[in-house]
Amino acid sequence: MAHAELRHLATLTAVVVEGSFGRAASRLGYTQSTVSQHVAALERAVGGRLFDRPGGPRRVRLTPLGEVTLAHAAELLAKADAMHTAIERFKAGEGRITIGTFQSVSTTLLPVLIRRLRDEFPGCDIRLSEDEVGFADPSAVDLLFYDHRVPGDDVEYLKLLDDPYHLVAPRGRFPDGPVDLARLDGAPMVAWPPDCAQPALEEALAADGVHPEIVFRAAGNEVVLSMVRAGLGSAILPRLVLHTAGAMADEALSVHALRPPIAPREIYLVRRAHRTPSPLAARAARLAQEIAGELESDR
């Protein structure tokens, strides 16, 4: 059987509904000769007559072959219509997006991003994954928030913001104002595990000759701050962590600038290179940039 075009199947359906080629032409906005051409092309494709044409005002009727063709035409047209609807919804942002994240972003930038996406695209399906251990896999998500560069040549980076480090200590441990890094050499310190941005931080301290005594490591920001409150040691944490945890206003804690300052943590939006993003993922990336700019301007 030769190829049958969807437009020819639509014409077949219109002729059946209207009962004549002329009325089908009016329904579809074609000339009657165009309708005849479509039916003739379809008959060549299926290899036989589709209509009995009694002539005059009487309705045309399907042949047995026409009945079979019509049944499958309805199914194919319905599928084509469903595909068209799905594509239009996809273009409108009503698809699925998967986002990889980590603690600091999950409590600051990400909630704002989700609210704005849902406001613009109420039908979107948002899936989240948070991983604080090892290297995240950009290929498993549409967008990935990360606080350092991921190995590999098949990813691209969009820098969102610099997240400066501060010292947080039990109240009274240090005088108000900046604290010299040299005072932290050998001092008890609570820290994150040696993954993500933590190794770069400890390397920066070592480069300045500062080797604090790590007395406890925990992945959870609240756990780290709880140990600082308990007096176990101080901690060096990025501003986003201190801001979201309320450390700046906590009477049990004091927050200090470091002198000299440590290079800030850099927060990126990572995605696979050489891949066309969905409209939803592209919009999410633009919103993430906007929200990151708002966070930096609030400093």
C-alpha positions as YAML, in Angstrom:
chain: A
units: angstrom
residues:
- id: 1
  name: MET
  ca: [0.00, 0.00, 0.00]
- id: 2
  name: ALA
  ca: [1.27, 3.48, -0.87]
- id: 3
  name: HIS
  ca: [1.60, 6.22, 1.72]
- id: 4
  name: ALA
  ca: [-1.71, 7.70, 2.93]
- id: 5
  name: GLU
  ca: [-1.49, 11.35, 4.05]
- id: 6
  name: LEU
  ca: [-3.29, 12.65, 7.10]
- id: 7
  name: ARG
  ca: [-4.90, 15.45, 5.10]
- id: 8
  name: HIS
  ca: [-6.42, 12.87, 2.76]
- id: 9
  name: LEU
  ca: [-7.81, 10.94, 5.74]
- id: 10
  name: ALA
  ca: [-9.30, 14.18, 7.11]
- id: 11
  name: THR
  ca: [-10.96, 14.79, 3.74]
- id: 12
  name: LEU
  ca: [-12.37, 11.24, 3.74]
- id: 13
  name: THR
  ca: [-13.88, 11.84, 7.18]
- id: 14
  name: ALA
  ca: [-15.41, 15.16, 6.10]
- id: 15
  name: VAL
  ca: [-17.05, 13.59, 3.04]
- id: 16
  name: VAL
  ca: [-18.57, 10.87, 5.21]
- id: 17
  name: VAL
  ca: [-19.90, 13.39, 7.74]
- id: 18
  name: GLU
  ca: [-21.29, 15.80, 5.11]
- id: 19
  name: GLY
  ca: [-22.48, 13.16, 2.65]
- id: 20
  name: SER
  ca: [-21.11, 14.90, -0.46]
- id: 21
  name: PHE
  ca: [-17.89, 16.21, -1.92]
- id: 22
  name: GLY
  ca: [-19.32, 19.72, -2.28]
- id: 23
  name: ARG
  ca: [-20.38, 20.06, 1.35]
- id: 24
  name: ALA
  ca: [-17.09, 18.53, 2.51]
- id: 25
  name: ALA
  ca: [-15.26, 21.18, 0.46]
- id: 26
  name: SER
  ca: [-17.22, 23.95, 2.22]
- id: 27
  name: ARG
  ca: [-16.49, 22.39, 5.62]
- id: 28
  name: LEU
  ca: [-12.76, 22.18, 4.97]
- id: 29
  name: GLY
  ca: [-12.35, 25.42, 3.03]
- id: 30
  name: TYR
  ca: [-11.26, 23.57, -0.12]
- id: 31
  name: THR
  ca: [-12.57, 23.60, -3.65]
- id: 32
  name: GLN
  ca: [-14.61, 20.57, -4.69]
- id: 33
  name: SER
  ca: [-11.91, 19.58, -7.14]
- id: 34
  name: THR
  ca: [-9.36, 19.53, -4.29]
- id: 35
  name: VAL
  ca: [-11.61, 17.18, -2.31]
- id: 36
  name: SER
  ca: [-11.91, 14.93, -5.35]
- id: 37
  name: GLN
  ca: [-8.13, 14.95, -5.75]
- id: 38
  name: HIS
  ca: [-7.62, 14.00, -2.09]
- id: 39
  name: VAL
  ca: [-10.08, 11.12, -2.34]
- id: 40
  name: ALA
  ca: [-8.51, 9.92, -5.59]
- id: 41
  name: ALA
  ca: [-5.04, 10.02, -4.03]
- id: 42
  name: LEU
  ca: [-6.28, 8.04, -1.04]
- id: 43
  name: GLU
  ca: [-7.94, 5.49, -3.29]
- id: 44
  name: ARG
  ca: [-4.65, 5.01, -5.11]
- id: 45
  name: ALA
  ca: [-2.90, 4.59, -1.78]
- id: 46
  name: VAL
  ca: [-5.30, 1.89, -0.50]
- id: 47
  name: GLY
  ca: [-5.76, 0.27, -3.90]
- id: 48
  name: GLY
  ca: [-9.51, 0.55, -4.42]
- id: 49
  name: ARG
  ca: [-12.68, 2.65, -4.43]
- id: 50
  name: LEU
  ca: [-13.71, 4.24, -1.16]
- id: 51
  name: PHE
  ca: [-17.11, 5.68, -2.15]
- id: 52
  name: ASP
  ca: [-20.11, 4.63, -4.19]
- id: 53
  name: ARG
  ca: [-21.30, 7.77, -5.97]
- id: 54
  name: PRO
  ca: [-25.02, 7.51, -6.82]
- id: 55
  name: GLY
  ca: [-25.06, 10.99, -8.40]
- id: 56
  name: GLY
  ca: [-27.59, 13.76, -8.00]
- id: 57
  name: PRO
  ca: [-28.58, 14.93, -4.53]
- id: 58
  name: ARG
  ca: [-28.19, 11.51, -2.94]
- id: 59
  name: ARG
  ca: [-25.44, 11.00, -0.32]
- id: 60
  name: VAL
  ca: [-22.26, 9.24, -1.27]
- id: 61
  name: ARG
  ca: [-21.75, 5.98, 0.59]
- id: 62
  name: LEU
  ca: [-18.63, 4.17, 1.74]
- id: 63
  name: THR
  ca: [-17.63, 0.95, 0.05]
- id: 64
  name: PRO
  ca: [-16.53, -1.95, 2.30]
- id: 65
  name: LEU
  ca: [-12.93, -0.85, 1.72]
- id: 66
  name: GLY
  ca: [-14.01, 2.66, 2.64]
- id: 67
  name: GLU
  ca: [-15.47, 1.40, 5.94]
- id: 68
  name: VAL
  ca: [-12.17, -0.24, 6.87]
- id: 69
  name: THR
  ca: [-10.19, 2.84, 5.86]
- id: 70
  name: LEU
  ca: [-12.48, 5.18, 7.81]
- id: 71
  name: ALA
  ca: [-12.12, 3.15, 11.02]
- id: 72
  name: HIS
  ca: [-8.34, 3.43, 10.91]
- id: 73
  name: ALA
  ca: [-8.49, 7.03, 9.71]
- id: 74
  name: ALA
  ca: [-10.37, 8.03, 12.88]
- id: 75
  name: GLU
  ca: [-7.72, 6.39, 15.03]
- id: 76
  name: LEU
  ca: [-4.81, 7.96, 13.14]
- id: 77
  name: LEU
  ca: [-6.38, 11.42, 13.17]
- id: 78
  name: ALA
  ca: [-7.05, 11.15, 16.90]
- id: 79
  name: LYS
  ca: [-3.42, 10.22, 17.51]
- id: 80
  name: ALA
  ca: [-2.22, 13.07, 15.32]
- id: 81
  name: ASP
  ca: [-4.45, 15.49, 17.22]
- id: 82
  name: ALA
  ca: [-3.14, 14.15, 20.54]
- id: 83
  name: MET
  ca: [0.42, 14.61, 19.31]
- id: 84
  name: HIS
  ca: [-0.33, 18.18, 18.23]
- id: 85
  name: THR
  ca: [-1.86, 18.94, 21.65]
- id: 86
  name: ALA
  ca: [1.11, 17.40, 23.47]
- id: 87
  name: ILE
  ca: [3.57, 19.43, 21.39]
- id: 88
  name: GLU
  ca: [1.67, 22.66, 22.02]
- id: 89
  name: ARG
  ca: [1.57, 21.93, 25.76]
- id: 90
  name: PHE
  ca: [5.30, 21.16, 25.68]
- id: 91
  name: LYS
  ca: [6.02, 24.45, 23.93]
- id: 92
  name: ALA
  ca: [3.89, 26.22, 26.52]
- id: 93
  name: GLY
  ca: [6.04, 24.78, 29.32]
- id: 94
  name: GLU
  ca: [3.64, 22.11, 30.49]
- id: 95
  name: GLY
  ca: [6.23, 19.34, 30.43]
- id: 96
  name: ARG
  ca: [8.45, 17.75, 33.05]
- id: 97
  name: ILE
  ca: [11.66, 19.19, 34.43]
- id: 98
  name: THR
  ca: [14.14, 17.46, 36.71]
- id: 99
  name: ILE
  ca: [16.41, 19.64, 38.85]
- id: 100
  name: GLY
  ca: [19.42, 18.57, 40.89]
- id: 101
  name: THR
  ca: [20.15, 20.70, 43.93]
- id: 102
  name: PHE
  ca: [21.99, 20.93, 47.26]
- id: 103
  name: GLN
  ca: [21.17, 22.28, 50.72]
- id: 104
  name: SER
  ca: [22.04, 25.94, 50.34]
- id: 105
  name: VAL
  ca: [20.12, 26.32, 47.09]
- id: 106
  name: SER
  ca: [17.25, 24.11, 48.29]
- id: 107
  name: THR
  ca: [16.47, 26.57, 51.09]
- id: 108
  name: THR
  ca: [17.04, 29.85, 49.23]
- id: 109
  name: LEU
  ca: [16.90, 30.06, 45.47]
- id: 110
  name: LEU
  ca: [15.00, 26.87, 44.65]
- id: 111
  name: PRO
  ca: [11.71, 27.57, 46.51]
- id: 112
  name: VAL
  ca: [11.42, 30.93, 44.72]
- id: 113
  name: LEU
  ca: [12.18, 29.27, 41.39]
- id: 114
  name: ILE
  ca: [9.49, 26.61, 41.92]
- id: 115
  name: ARG
  ca: [6.86, 29.20, 42.86]
- id: 116
  name: ARG
  ca: [7.59, 31.29, 39.76]
- id: 117
  name: LEU
  ca: [7.60, 28.27, 37.46]
- id: 118
  name: ARG
  ca: [4.26, 27.11, 38.82]
- id: 119
  name: ASP
  ca: [2.82, 30.62, 38.47]
- id: 120
  name: GLU
  ca: [3.82, 30.71, 34.79]
- id: 121
  name: PHE
  ca: [3.20, 27.04, 34.00]
- id: 122
  name: PRO
  ca: [0.55, 25.61, 36.36]
- id: 123
  name: GLY
  ca: [0.58, 22.28, 34.53]
- id: 124
  name: CYS
  ca: [4.34, 21.67, 34.73]
- id: 125
  name: ASP
  ca: [5.75, 18.58, 36.46]
- id: 126
  name: ILE
  ca: [8.77, 19.44, 38.63]
- id: 127
  name: ARG
  ca: [11.01, 16.66, 39.96]
- id: 128
  name: LEU
  ca: [13.84, 17.40, 42.42]
- id: 129
  name: SER
  ca: [16.91, 15.49, 43.54]
- id: 130
  name: GLU
  ca: [19.29, 16.57, 46.31]
- id: 131
  name: ASP
  ca: [22.73, 14.99, 46.59]
- id: 132
  name: GLU
  ca: [25.50, 16.23, 48.89]
- id: 133
  name: VAL
  ca: [27.90, 13.33, 48.35]
- id: 134
  name: GLY
  ca: [30.49, 13.03, 45.60]
- id: 135
  name: PHE
  ca: [30.00, 14.37, 42.11]
- id: 136
  name: ALA
  ca: [26.49, 14.85, 40.84]
- id: 137
  name: ASP
  ca: [25.57, 13.54, 37.40]
- id: 138
  name: PRO
  ca: [24.32, 16.31, 35.06]
- id: 139
  name: SER
  ca: [23.11, 13.70, 32.57]
- id: 140
  name: ALA
  ca: [20.47, 12.52, 35.05]
- id: 141
  name: VAL
  ca: [18.70, 15.90, 35.28]
- id: 142
  name: ASP
  ca: [17.69, 18.82, 33.08]
- id: 143
  name: LEU
  ca: [19.38, 21.40, 35.31]
- id: 144
  name: LEU
  ca: [21.86, 20.99, 38.16]
- id: 145
  name: PHE
  ca: [22.72, 23.51, 40.85]
- id: 146
  name: TYR
  ca: [26.26, 22.91, 42.06]
- id: 147
  name: ASP
  ca: [28.89, 24.72, 44.09]
- id: 148
  name: HIS
  ca: [31.92, 23.78, 42.01]
- id: 149
  name: ARG
  ca: [32.75, 22.54, 38.54]
- id: 150
  name: VAL
  ca: [31.83, 19.01, 37.53]
- id: 151
  name: PRO
  ca: [34.49, 16.96, 35.71]
- id: 152
  name: GLY
  ca: [33.94, 16.34, 32.02]
- id: 153
  name: ASP
  ca: [33.78, 18.13, 28.69]
- id: 154
  name: ASP
  ca: [30.12, 17.44, 27.98]
- id: 155
  name: VAL
  ca: [28.71, 20.03, 30.41]
- id: 156
  name: GLU
  ca: [28.25, 23.78, 30.30]
- id: 157
  name: TYR
  ca: [28.16, 26.18, 33.22]
- id: 158
  name: LEU
  ca: [26.13, 29.24, 33.98]
- id: 159
  name: LYS
  ca: [27.58, 31.07, 36.96]
- id: 160
  name: LEU
  ca: [24.80, 32.34, 39.21]
- id: 161
  name: LEU
  ca: [26.54, 34.04, 42.12]
- id: 162
  name: ASP
  ca: [29.52, 34.27, 44.45]
- id: 163
  name: ASP
  ca: [28.80, 33.04, 47.97]
- id: 164
  name: PRO
  ca: [31.39, 34.54, 50.38]
- id: 165
  name: TYR
  ca: [32.64, 32.64, 53.42]
- id: 166
  name: HIS
  ca: [32.27, 33.87, 56.99]
- id: 167
  name: LEU
  ca: [33.41, 32.57, 60.34]
- id: 168
  name: VAL
  ca: [30.61, 31.60, 62.72]
- id: 169
  name: ALA
  ca: [31.59, 31.02, 66.33]
- id: 170
  name: PRO
  ca: [30.04, 30.66, 69.77]
- id: 171
  name: ARG
  ca: [29.17, 34.09, 71.09]
- id: 172
  name: GLY
  ca: [32.19, 35.57, 72.91]
- id: 173
  name: ARG
  ca: [34.78, 33.28, 71.33]
- id: 174
  name: PHE
  ca: [36.16, 36.16, 69.24]
- id: 175
  name: PRO
  ca: [35.87, 39.96, 69.58]
- id: 176
  name: ASP
  ca: [33.44, 41.74, 67.28]
- id: 177
  name: GLY
  ca: [34.70, 42.50, 63.79]
- id: 178
  name: PRO
  ca: [36.89, 40.60, 61.31]
- id: 179
  name: VAL
  ca: [38.97, 37.66, 62.51]
- id: 180
  name: ASP
  ca: [42.48, 37.06, 61.23]
- id: 181
  name: LEU
  ca: [42.86, 33.68, 59.54]
- id: 182
  name: ALA
  ca: [46.03, 33.08, 61.56]
- id: 183
  name: ARG
  ca: [43.90, 32.83, 64.73]
- id: 184
  name: LEU
  ca: [42.22, 29.72, 63.30]
- id: 185
  name: ASP
  ca: [45.45, 27.73, 63.00]
- id: 186
  name: GLY
  ca: [45.07, 24.77, 65.37]
- id: 187
  name: ALA
  ca: [41.66, 26.02, 66.55]
- id: 188
  name: PRO
  ca: [38.80, 23.49, 66.93]
- id: 189
  name: MET
  ca: [36.57, 23.56, 63.87]
- id: 190
  name: VAL
  ca: [33.28, 21.96, 62.86]
- id: 191
  name: ALA
  ca: [33.12, 21.33, 59.11]
- id: 192
  name: TRP
  ca: [31.33, 19.67, 56.23]
- id: 193
  name: PRO
  ca: [32.56, 16.29, 54.94]
- id: 194
  name: PRO
  ca: [35.47, 16.47, 52.48]
- id: 195
  name: ASP
  ca: [33.33, 16.65, 49.34]
- id: 196
  name: CYS
  ca: [31.67, 19.33, 47.20]
- id: 197
  name: ALA
  ca: [33.19, 22.74, 48.00]
- id: 198
  name: GLN
  ca: [34.81, 21.74, 51.31]
- id: 199
  name: PRO
  ca: [38.15, 20.49, 49.91]
- id: 200
  name: ALA
  ca: [38.69, 23.80, 48.08]
- id: 201
  name: LEU
  ca: [38.01, 25.68, 51.33]
- id: 202
  name: GLU
  ca: [40.50, 23.62, 53.31]
- id: 203
  name: GLU
  ca: [43.09, 23.96, 50.53]
- id: 204
  name: ALA
  ca: [42.66, 27.74, 50.65]
- id: 205
  name: LEU
  ca: [43.24, 27.73, 54.42]
- id: 206
  name: ALA
  ca: [46.31, 25.52, 54.05]
- id: 207
  name: ALA
  ca: [47.70, 27.85, 51.36]
- id: 208
  name: ASP
  ca: [47.63, 30.60, 54.02]
- id: 209
  name: GLY
  ca: [49.36, 28.31, 56.52]
- id: 210
  name: VAL
  ca: [46.15, 27.74, 58.50]
- id: 211
  name: HIS
  ca: [45.42, 24.20, 59.68]
- id: 212
  name: PRO
  ca: [42.44, 24.12, 62.04]
- id: 213
  name: GLU
  ca: [41.70, 20.99, 64.07]
- id: 214
  name: ILE
  ca: [38.57, 19.43, 62.55]
- id: 215
  name: VAL
  ca: [36.77, 18.01, 65.58]
- id: 216
  name: PHE
  ca: [33.54, 17.01, 63.83]
- id: 217
  name: ARG
  ca: [32.18, 16.73, 60.29]
- id: 218
  name: ALA
  ca: [28.52, 16.75, 59.31]
- id: 219
  name: ALA
  ca: [26.71, 17.19, 55.98]
- id: 220
  name: GLY
  ca: [23.71, 18.93, 57.53]
- id: 221
  name: ASN
  ca: [24.03, 22.69, 57.95]
- id: 222
  name: GLU
  ca: [21.83, 22.68, 61.05]
- id: 223
  name: VAL
  ca: [23.99, 19.99, 62.64]
- id: 224
  name: VAL
  ca: [27.15, 22.02, 62.03]
- id: 225
  name: LEU
  ca: [25.57, 25.13, 63.54]
- id: 226
  name: SER
  ca: [24.18, 23.17, 66.49]
- id: 227
  name: MET
  ca: [27.70, 21.96, 67.33]
- id: 228
  name: VAL
  ca: [28.97, 25.54, 67.09]
- id: 229
  name: ARG
  ca: [26.21, 26.68, 69.46]
- id: 230
  name: ALA
  ca: [27.22, 23.91, 71.85]
- id: 231
  name: GLY
  ca: [30.77, 25.28, 71.91]
- id: 232
  name: LEU
  ca: [32.44, 22.35, 70.14]
- id: 233
  name: GLY
  ca: [34.23, 24.68, 67.76]
- id: 234
  name: SER
  ca: [33.81, 27.38, 65.15]
- id: 235
  name: ALA
  ca: [32.85, 26.87, 61.51]
- id: 236
  name: ILE
  ca: [33.54, 28.56, 58.19]
- id: 237
  name: LEU
  ca: [30.33, 28.61, 56.19]
- id: 238
  name: PRO
  ca: [29.04, 30.43, 53.10]
- id: 239
  name: ARG
  ca: [26.69, 33.37, 53.47]
- id: 240
  name: LEU
  ca: [23.68, 31.53, 52.00]
- id: 241
  name: VAL
  ca: [23.91, 28.92, 54.76]
- id: 242
  name: LEU
  ca: [24.15, 31.52, 57.52]
- id: 243
  name: HIS
  ca: [21.36, 33.59, 56.02]
- id: 244
  name: THR
  ca: [18.83, 30.76, 55.68]
- id: 245
  name: ALA
  ca: [19.68, 29.24, 59.07]
- id: 246
  name: GLY
  ca: [19.14, 32.57, 60.84]
- id: 247
  name: ALA
  ca: [22.71, 32.55, 62.16]
- id: 248
  name: MET
  ca: [23.09, 36.31, 61.70]
- id: 249
  name: ALA
  ca: [20.41, 36.99, 64.31]
- id: 250
  name: ASP
  ca: [21.19, 34.06, 66.62]
- id: 251
  name: GLU
  ca: [22.21, 35.38, 70.06]
- id: 252
  name: ALA
  ca: [24.26, 32.24, 70.72]
- id: 253
  name: LEU
  ca: [26.43, 32.85, 67.69]
- id: 254
  name: SER
  ca: [28.67, 35.56, 66.29]
- id: 255
  name: VAL
  ca: [29.42, 35.93, 62.60]
- id: 256
  name: HIS
  ca: [32.71, 37.46, 61.43]
- id: 257
  name: ALA
  ca: [34.37, 38.45, 58.19]
- id: 258
  name: LEU
  ca: [37.69, 36.74, 57.56]
- id: 259
  name: ARG
  ca: [40.95, 38.65, 57.11]
- id: 260
  name: PRO
  ca: [42.27, 38.09, 54.50]
- id: 261
  name: PRO
  ca: [39.06, 36.87, 52.89]
- id: 262
  name: ILE
  ca: [38.85, 33.42, 51.38]
- id: 263
  name: ALA
  ca: [37.81, 33.19, 47.74]
- id: 264
  name: PRO
  ca: [34.04, 32.81, 47.71]
- id: 265
  name: ARG
  ca: [32.22, 29.64, 46.85]
- id: 266
  name: GLU
  ca: [30.90, 29.84, 43.29]
- id: 267
  name: ILE
  ca: [27.40, 28.56, 42.59]
- id: 268
  name: TYR
  ca: [26.68, 27.33, 39.09]
- id: 269
  name: LEU
  ca: [23.77, 26.09, 37.07]
- id: 270
  name: VAL
  ca: [25.10, 23.08, 35.19]
- id: 271
  name: ARG
  ca: [23.51, 21.43, 32.17]
- id: 272
  name: ARG
  ca: [24.52, 19.06, 29.41]
- id: 273
  name: ALA
  ca: [26.36, 20.71, 26.55]
- id: 274
  name: HIS
  ca: [25.18, 20.60, 22.95]
- id: 275
  name: ARG
  ca: [21.62, 19.70, 23.95]
- id: 276
  name: THR
  ca: [18.55, 21.77, 23.10]
- id: 277
  name: PRO
  ca: [16.71, 22.46, 26.38]
- id: 278
  name: SER
  ca: [12.96, 22.18, 26.64]
- id: 279
  name: PRO
  ca: [11.07, 25.51, 26.84]
- id: 280
  name: LEU
  ca: [10.44, 24.78, 30.52]
- id: 281
  name: ALA
  ca: [14.13, 24.11, 31.25]
- id: 282
  name: ALA
  ca: [15.19, 27.21, 29.30]
- id: 283
  name: ARG
  ca: [12.74, 29.37, 31.26]
- id: 284
  name: ALA
  ca: [13.88, 27.82, 34.56]
- id: 285
  name: ALA
  ca: [17.48, 28.72, 33.74]
- id: 286
  name: ARG
  ca: [16.54, 32.35, 33.03]
- id: 287
  name: LEU
  ca: [14.51, 32.54, 36.24]
- id: 288
  name: ALA
  ca: [17.43, 31.09, 38.23]
- id: 289
  name: GLN
  ca: [19.65, 33.90, 36.93]
- id: 290
  name: GLU
  ca: [17.08, 36.51, 37.89]
- id: 291
  name: ILE
  ca: [16.64, 35.11, 41.39]
- id: 292
  name: ALA
  ca: [20.40, 34.80, 41.92]
- id: 293
  name: GLY
  ca: [20.74, 38.47, 40.97]
- id: 294
  name: GLU
  ca: [18.07, 39.37, 43.53]
- id: 295
  name: LEU
  ca: [19.90, 37.40, 46.22]
- id: 296
  name: GLU
  ca: [23.18, 39.20, 45.50]
- id: 297
  name: SER
  ca: [21.49, 42.62, 45.53]
- id: 298
  name: ASP
  ca: [20.01, 41.85, 48.96]
- id: 299
  name: ARG
  ca: [23.45, 41.60, 50.55]
...
